[in-house]
Amino acid sequence: MLKGFKDFLMRGNVVDLAVAVIIGTAFTNVVTSVVTNLINPLIAAMGGANVNGLAWQIVNGNDKAILNFGSIVTAMINFVIIAAVVYFLIVLPVKAIQERRKKGQESGPAEPTETELLIEIRDLLRQQQGSR
């Protein structure tokens, strides 16, 4: 059972899908931050200027008219950190294992023997005959 689970996890497409989901989630934060802190304030603003740290208040007294560059930079840094962790802790080890499999140093997914296939066919035929 554990060998089958290991074979499932070591398929390249499963790991690629997991990486895509993690990177997609991290990138969602970047996009949300850009829209919330850059585009929305531009739409809400009519004029004026006030600089406060990495944020720029376009209209004094209007909290919706703040371009918050600090939040955008933070989201981008988070994305880069998450991508680096995923790459170094998931992608590289899986690639190393796959290369070892190609060289024959580690066994690949277990192939059923002829006997196991015949037993499976026999059991399926019995099951079909029993259901009629």
CORUR-V993733 format. One record per residue. N is the residue number from 0. RES is the residue in three letters. D_FIRST is the distance of its C-alpha to the first C-alpha in whole Angstrom. Layout:
BEGIN
((N,RES,D_FIRST) (N,RES,D_FIRST))
END
This chain:
BEGIN
((0,MET,0) (1,LEU,4) (2,LYS,5) (3,GLY,5) (4,PHE,6) (5,LYS,9) (6,ASP,10) (7,PHE,11) (8,LEU,13) (9,MET,14) (10,ARG,16) (11,GLY,20) (12,ASN,20) (13,VAL,18) (14,VAL,19) (15,ASP,23) (16,LEU,23) (17,ALA,22) (18,VAL,25) (19,ALA,27) (20,VAL,26) (21,ILE,27) (22,ILE,30) (23,GLY,31) (24,THR,31) (25,ALA,33) (26,PHE,36) (27,THR,36) (28,ASN,38) (29,VAL,40) (30,VAL,41) (31,THR,42) (32,SER,44) (33,VAL,46) (34,VAL,47) (35,THR,47) (36,ASN,49) (37,LEU,51) (38,ILE,52) (39,ASN,52) (40,PRO,55) (41,LEU,57) (42,ILE,57) (43,ALA,58) (44,ALA,61) (45,MET,64) (46,GLY,66) (47,GLY,66) (48,ALA,65) (49,ASN,63) (50,VAL,61) (51,ASN,59) (52,GLY,57) (53,LEU,54) (54,ALA,55) (55,TRP,58) (56,GLN,60) (57,ILE,61) (58,VAL,63) (59,ASN,65) (60,GLY,64) (61,ASN,61) (62,ASP,58) (63,LYS,56) (64,ALA,58) (65,ILE,56) (66,LEU,54) (67,ASN,52) (68,PHE,51) (69,GLY,49) (70,SER,46) (71,ILE,46) (72,VAL,46) (73,THR,43) (74,ALA,41) (75,MET,41) (76,ILE,40) (77,ASN,37) (78,PHE,36) (79,VAL,36) (80,ILE,35) (81,ILE,32) (82,ALA,32) (83,ALA,32) (84,VAL,29) (85,VAL,27) (86,TYR,28) (87,PHE,28) (88,LEU,25) (89,ILE,22) (90,VAL,24) (91,LEU,25) (92,PRO,22) (93,VAL,20) (94,LYS,23) (95,ALA,23) (96,ILE,20) (97,GLN,21) (98,GLU,24) (99,ARG,22) (100,ARG,20) (101,LYS,23) (102,LYS,25) (103,GLY,22) (104,GLN,22) (105,GLU,18) (106,SER,16) (107,GLY,15) (108,PRO,12) (109,ALA,11) (110,GLU,14) (111,PRO,14) (112,THR,17) (113,GLU,20) (114,THR,19) (115,GLU,15) (116,LEU,17) (117,LEU,20) (118,ILE,18) (119,GLU,17) (120,ILE,21) (121,ARG,22) (122,ASP,20) (123,LEU,21) (124,LEU,24) (125,ARG,24) (126,GLN,23) (127,GLN,26) (128,GLN,29) (129,GLY,28) (130,SER,28) (131,ARG,32))
END
